Amino acid sequence: MKKAILFILLLGYFPAISFAQNYTPLIEPCPCLMKVDQRLKTVCGNLVVPENRQKPNGNKVKIPFVFARRPDQDSTRNIVLMTTGGPGYATISPGDSMTFNSGRLAFGGFISFDQRGTKNAKPCLDCEGIDEAIRRAYTENLSKDSLVAIAVTNCRQKFIKQGIDLSAYNTVESAADINDLIQLLKIKSVTLLGISYSGGLMLTVVRNHPESIKSLLLNSPLPSYVNYEEHALFNHQEALNHLFDNLEADSVQNNNFPDLRRRFQSYFASISASRFTIRYLPQGAADSLTIHYSKNELLDAVIDRMNNADFKNVPAVIRDLINGQHEKYIREVLDGKFRGNSSLSYGMRLSVYCSEQIAYSDKKLVRKQDEYLPWLSGYPFNNVNHEICDCWKVKPAPEYMKTPVYSNIPALVSSGGYDPWTRPFYNRLIRRTMPNAQLLLNKERAHVAGFGPPGTSFLTDFIKDPYRKLVSTDKNTIVE
């Protein structure tokens, strides 16, 4: 009964609204995809818009959202809208909840908005067969690249047969999705919260649809206009150098891990052509397998630990690997490979990445990194590359997407010293053409650095007055 009443109320509250564009977006009510405190004012629904806005009478996509606020909070102002990174991950995850005193509601209403093509959206661009291809490559000692390419080709053919326009799943369309939702909800003032890839997405909203944007919160953002592939290994190197610098500055740590930088570089450069084997029992299997691995899996054990929970353990991991103690770490890496990544909608990731990054990346410059970083040479820093994109076949993003975003909208942009993916350099690029951006560098954080350590008020102060200069009294946090 309650659902029926909610449905009727929503229909009355969200009539179809025609904008200047040649289509009419609408909200289709649906059950909330997360548990929400009943005391909150909540709206849950699917944004329904054209798959390709250049073909407004063609396919439609449905993208879920949850809009919650306390009864005393304005429904049109001081709203925070968040969508997650990836690309290819869902913003709303199983087990999410919104309580009455949730920190997400500290500054006003909060919207969790998924992205087209991800798990909760329709259609969902999941690619069955990718994880199986990777497992088979390890099990049968076959070329992973070749098997993944076949799986990607099969996935593309499946979607093409369904009439899905894979080139329509991109940042420009997702930015328009966000704008349509803001307009339909009649929001007049919104702060956009982007994480990693979606930091670049929010910058695209500012570029294309700035009208209702009050401010930006960019958490370890990847701007769409950088050519990530051409310097990804340098990003890894900078993060590792930050680690080694801190070790060498600490007399106790330096004594525990002497000369670790040189030893790391020497060892990993020396094993570039080496192959190793291990007996491995996959979960649920009856018999163990002889698995071949290389420097790449050993680097996975290092780089994957450059996160907020584990980066302090990296020196010990490097020491063990250099000393030939591979087994523990390789088993963990293989557990992840054989388990796969069920939360990633890989087709969505391919459409975005192939059109916006790979299409504009110079293969020669990508390979050039190997000359200057031989200890990292050949490391597959991404699960998307030129060969895979040759199979996926989507149109390049508009050329303007590879130019900086110019805007006076204030932004709080964070980065972590240990982040191997989105380095502080990207934040400085953002600020070059956004004069009201303020940068937070937390030297003791990694990817998804957040907006200051517990007890600091950077986020509160920025939300209160986005144009006021922030001041840091925390020794590990630099404000630029």
Protein Blocks (a to p, Z undefined) as FASTA:
>chain_A
ZZmmmmmmmmmmmccdddfblcdcdddddddfbdcdfkbccddddddddfblklmmlccd
dddddddddfkbcfkgopacdddehehiafbdghiacdfklcklmnoccdddddehiakl
ccdfddehjlmmmmmmmmnopafklmmmmmmmmmmmmmmmnopafklmcfklmmmmmmmm
mmmnopabdcdddehjlmmmmmmmmmmmmmlmmbdcdehiacfkbcfklmmmmmmmmmmm
mmmmmmmmpmklmmmmghklmmmmmmmmmmmmgccddddddehiabdcdddddfklmmmm
mmmmmcfklmmmmmmmmmmmmnopamlmmmmmmmmmmnopakbcfklmmmmmmmmmmmmp
cfklmmmmmmmmmmlgoiafbfbdfklmmmnopadddfklmpccddfbdcdddddfklck
lgfklmmmmmmmmmkbccdddfkbcehkbjodehiaklmmmmmmmmbccddfbfkbccZZ
